[in-house]
Amino acid sequence: MAFHPRRMSGKNIDSAMKLRDAPAPEAPSCLPVALGLRAGTTTPLYAVDTVEMVLKVFDLFGTAVFAFSGAVTAGRKGMDLMGMVFVATITAIGGGTVRDLLLDTGTVGWITEPFYFRICFWVAVLTFYLWPSLETKFGWKDSAVPICTADAAGLAAFSVLGTQKGVDLGLEPTMWVVCGLISSTFGGITRDTR
């Protein structure tokens, strides 16, 4: 609705002019969301909006998928349950840890938000007990299309969240890419190093 001063009188003109001259409200930004996801926010899941919730779900999903990948790799190498938990944790949260240490952001995310460690632990335990029977009974392999698709989705989620961390810290655009790369790959690189 356009405000036309000739069709209005007195107080209405003043209030209409104030509304017209008021700054437009800012669009909600998802930039602070990703900062908190892998940097250790204590915001409970029920206190976030839809975009934040979707990003949080992708973050938790990526953590679980990478933990599964690490646990399967450790199991193939003949490690026991403790070794599987260790390798699963390094794989799932190693990239964000390396990124946070290089950026000197303070405390790494999984220390201030230990839910990520719990995901790694339980995924490794479930993989230790269930994966061998699923592999033999149903012929499931870790190279099956659904597992590779989930791994690619986790990689994409960590790339986006890591890049967002670089944006939030005010780094140059080239460093955004480096943050995304480190976040998404360094856990797997550490897992695959002998």
Solvent accessible surface area in square Angstrom, and as a share of the most:
residue,aa,sasa,rsa
1,M,206,0.92
2,A,95,0.73
3,F,69,0.29
4,H,77,0.34
5,P,63,0.40
6,R,217,0.79
7,R,204,0.74
8,M,53,0.24
9,S,77,0.50
10,G,53,0.51
11,K,176,0.75
12,N,81,0.42
13,I,50,0.25
14,D,88,0.46
15,S,58,0.38
16,A,4,0.03
17,M,62,0.28
18,K,148,0.63
19,L,124,0.62
20,R,139,0.51
21,D,97,0.50
22,A,55,0.42
23,P,126,0.79
24,A,86,0.67
25,P,130,0.82
26,E,168,0.75
27,A,85,0.66
28,P,129,0.81
29,S,65,0.42
30,C,55,0.33
31,L,74,0.37
32,P,87,0.55
33,V,14,0.08
34,A,2,0.02
35,L,63,0.31
36,G,14,0.13
37,L,6,0.03
38,R,20,0.07
39,A,28,0.21
40,G,17,0.17
41,T,37,0.21
42,T,116,0.68
43,T,57,0.33
44,P,55,0.35
45,L,79,0.39
46,Y,191,0.73
47,A,62,0.48
48,V,36,0.21
49,D,81,0.42
50,T,105,0.61
51,V,79,0.46
52,E,46,0.21
53,M,67,0.30
54,V,73,0.42
55,L,30,0.15
56,K,13,0.06
57,V,83,0.48
58,F,97,0.40
59,D,0,0.00
60,L,29,0.15
61,F,79,0.33
62,G,0,0.00
63,T,0,0.00
64,A,30,0.24
65,V,17,0.10
66,F,17,0.07
67,A,0,0.00
68,F,41,0.17
69,S,25,0.16
70,G,0,0.00
71,A,0,0.00
72,V,8,0.05
73,T,25,0.14
74,A,1,0.01
75,G,33,0.32
76,R,157,0.57
77,K,113,0.48
78,G,65,0.63
79,M,82,0.37
80,D,92,0.48
81,L,52,0.26
82,M,139,0.62
83,G,15,0.14
84,M,9,0.04
85,V,11,0.06
86,F,125,0.52
87,V,20,0.12
88,A,0,0.00
89,T,17,0.10
90,I,45,0.23
91,T,3,0.02
92,A,2,0.01
93,I,7,0.04
94,G,12,0.12
95,G,2,0.02
96,G,6,0.06
97,T,26,0.15
98,V,44,0.25
99,R,2,0.01
100,D,2,0.01
101,L,118,0.59
102,L,122,0.61
103,L,49,0.24
104,D,124,0.64
105,T,47,0.28
106,G,56,0.54
107,T,67,0.39
108,V,8,0.05
109,G,5,0.05
110,W,85,0.30
111,I,98,0.50
112,T,58,0.34
113,E,24,0.11
114,P,60,0.38
115,F,88,0.37
116,Y,4,0.01
117,F,84,0.35
118,R,124,0.45
119,I,24,0.12
120,C,0,0.00
121,F,72,0.30
122,W,147,0.52
123,V,29,0.17
124,A,0,0.00
125,V,19,0.11
126,L,98,0.49
127,T,9,0.05
128,F,68,0.28
129,Y,136,0.52
130,L,92,0.46
131,W,23,0.08
132,P,73,0.46
133,S,42,0.27
134,L,49,0.24
135,E,55,0.25
136,T,114,0.66
137,K,157,0.67
138,F,130,0.54
139,G,47,0.45
140,W,121,0.42
141,K,111,0.47
142,D,41,0.21
143,S,82,0.53
144,A,35,0.27
145,V,117,0.67
146,P,97,0.61
147,I,38,0.19
148,C,67,0.40
149,T,84,0.49
150,A,26,0.20
151,D,56,0.29
152,A,59,0.46
153,A,39,0.30
154,G,0,0.00
155,L,77,0.38
156,A,56,0.43
157,A,11,0.09
158,F,4,0.02
159,S,38,0.24
160,V,89,0.51
161,L,2,0.01
162,G,0,0.00
163,T,43,0.25
164,Q,27,0.12
165,K,1,0.01
166,G,0,0.00
167,V,39,0.22
168,D,39,0.20
169,L,74,0.37
170,G,65,0.63
171,L,53,0.26
172,E,126,0.56
173,P,83,0.52
174,T,92,0.53
175,M,83,0.37
176,W,82,0.29
177,V,102,0.59
178,V,53,0.31
179,C,4,0.02
180,G,3,0.03
181,L,101,0.50
182,I,17,0.09
183,S,9,0.05
184,S,7,0.05
185,T,39,0.23
186,F,68,0.29
187,G,2,0.02
188,G,16,0.15
189,I,96,0.49
190,T,64,0.37
191,R,58,0.21
192,D,86,0.45
193,T,94,0.55
194,R,247,0.90
